Amino acid sequence: MSQRDEGGGFFGAIEALLAIIGALTLMGIIAVAASVLAWEMELRKSEQNGALTEPTTPPSS
């Protein structure tokens, strides 16, 4: 049997480690994107609520 038949050995371990790092990186990017999207939605909601509660007439000085 050759080394390829045994599952890759050293290079197989490196490949598995890089696959795990890549998957964690991808999940991190997705988490950051979801967080930014949620923050943007909350910001828009608070702006709309703030616009509804503000008086429509300017204050007289």
C-alpha positions in Angstrom: 0.0 0.0 0.0 1.2 3.5 -0.8 0.9 6.5 1.5 -2.1 7.8 -0.5 -4.1 4.7 0.4 -3.5 5.3 4.1 -5.5 8.5 4.2 -2.9 11.2 3.5 -0.9 11.2 6.7 0.7 14.6 7.4 -0.8 16.4 4.4 -4.2 15.0 5.2 -4.0 16.4 8.7 -2.9 19.8 7.3 -5.8 19.7 4.8 -8.3 18.9 7.6 -6.9 21.7 9.8 -7.2 24.2 6.9 -10.8 23.0 6.2 -11.7 23.6 9.9 -10.1 27.1 9.8 -11.9 27.9 6.6 -15.2 26.8 8.0 -14.8 28.9 11.2 -13.7 31.9 9.1 -16.8 31.6 6.9 -19.1 31.3 10.0 -17.4 34.3 11.5 -18.0 36.4 8.3 -21.6 35.3 8.3 -22.0 36.2 12.0 -20.6 39.7 11.4 -22.8 40.3 8.4 -25.9 39.2 10.4 -24.9 41.4 13.3 -24.4 44.4 11.0 -27.8 43.7 9.3 -29.6 43.5 12.6 -27.9 46.7 13.8 -29.0 48.5 10.7 -32.6 47.3 11.0 -32.7 48.5 14.7 -31.2 51.8 13.7 -33.9 52.3 11.0 -36.6 51.3 13.4 -35.4 53.7 16.1 -35.2 56.5 13.5 -38.7 55.8 12.4 -40.0 55.8 16.0 -38.1 58.9 16.7 -39.5 60.7 13.7 -43.0 59.7 14.8 -42.6 61.1 18.3 -41.0 64.4 17.3 -43.2 67.4 17.1 -44.0 68.5 13.6 -44.0 72.3 14.4 -40.6 73.9 15.0 -40.2 75.4 18.4 -40.7 79.1 18.6 -37.9 81.2 20.2 
